[in-house]
Amino acid sequence: MSWFERHPLRTDSRSIALLAIFSAMVIALEVFPIVGITDFKPVPTVPSFTLDWTGIPIMIIFLGLGFVYALIGVLMAGLGIILHGNLIGAVFKVAAESFTILGLLSARELGRRMKWKRAPTVFAYVILAALSRSLGMYVGNIVLLPVLVVLSFDIAVVISATLVPWNAIQAVINVAGGVFLYYLIPENLALQAGLGDDADSASSRFEELPPDEISDSQMGESSLTSKAG
């Protein structure tokens, strides 16, 4: 099975509706930040850096709808920051969340190959997402800061190094918050919505009978009707 077959783009109405709902949450968190509640500025020397909740709904999208839709959620986060009037901030946000999603994807693929249960898979999500985001943005900030913010290379290196642990913390917040909220969803509700750990396989958890079972059921009903007649 190819990579694209394992990660298809879901086009059913339920998935699109859920994506729209979670994307609206992502945009709202960026357009209407509440300092001290949804947004925190933990690094006085880099006031533009914030810890926030935006990655939590993106994590839920990843768990419930798959990798492709999670990337769309990342783009919605960037759109929200642009609507808030910060184009440069949107570039950094999209880069950071994209590195996080790549770490999550690596953890998911590793978990599938190793046939891990939920607990070790979640642990891998935390570790690889934190590593991918922190190390990815270390390089990304060194590249982007001189270009977008016109800082010297030396200052960009210092800022990048300063933000490494904070980017790791942000990744942990995203994974922990997303996993906690996602697994609060009752199993039967997740089935009805088409959510699930195997959501990449295009609605595989929908409660629908396969065509052969429907055919068998119709034949059985016809038999019972003829006997009754």
Phi, psi and omega in degrees: 000130181284167180299319182291331176288328178282339182230065181284159175275116181285134183238006180287155186297326180296314181296318180295320179296317179295320177300318180297319180295310181291326177295322177297322176297316181300312181296318181298321179294332179273324183283325183239063180289145176244105184298129181094349179237301178257346180226134178230143178248088187276350186241098182302327181285343177229076185296341180284344180275133178228149166265130184216181183261001187303323183289346181293307176296331176295321177296320178297320177299317180299313182292321187266330186238348174106176187296314185297314180291330176298321177295324176296321176299322177298317178296325177294326175297317177298319178297319179299319179291323176296318177296333177278358175090028183226084183293318181295319177299326179296322180297314180295321181295314180298319179297313183296314181291329177293318176298322178297315180296323178296321175296319178297318180297318178299318179295319180294316180296320178296317179297322179292318180292322181274353180057048180283153171282185185298312187300308179294330177293316178297319177300319177295322176305312183297310185293310185287327176294318179295316179296314183297316182290313185293313181287321179298317181283338173300312177289317182299317179295322178297325180280316189278323185300314178296331183277312187270328183251355178058051174260157176290160181299319182297316179294321179299321179295317180296315180295318180300316179294322179298325186272354181305307181294328181288326174293324176295318178297318179299320178296319179296319177300314180301311184292312183297313179295317180294315180296316181301311182290322182297316183279001169280343180291125179301148184302317183292326178291322177297321178297315182295326181277346182083021177273157176163165180298335179255032183296338179299335184275033169055079172063032184293343183257010177293143181275073179232140178283140174297155182304323182292325178289323176297318179298316179297321180295318179294322178295321179294320178295321179296320179297316180295323180294319181292323179292320179294326179290000000 
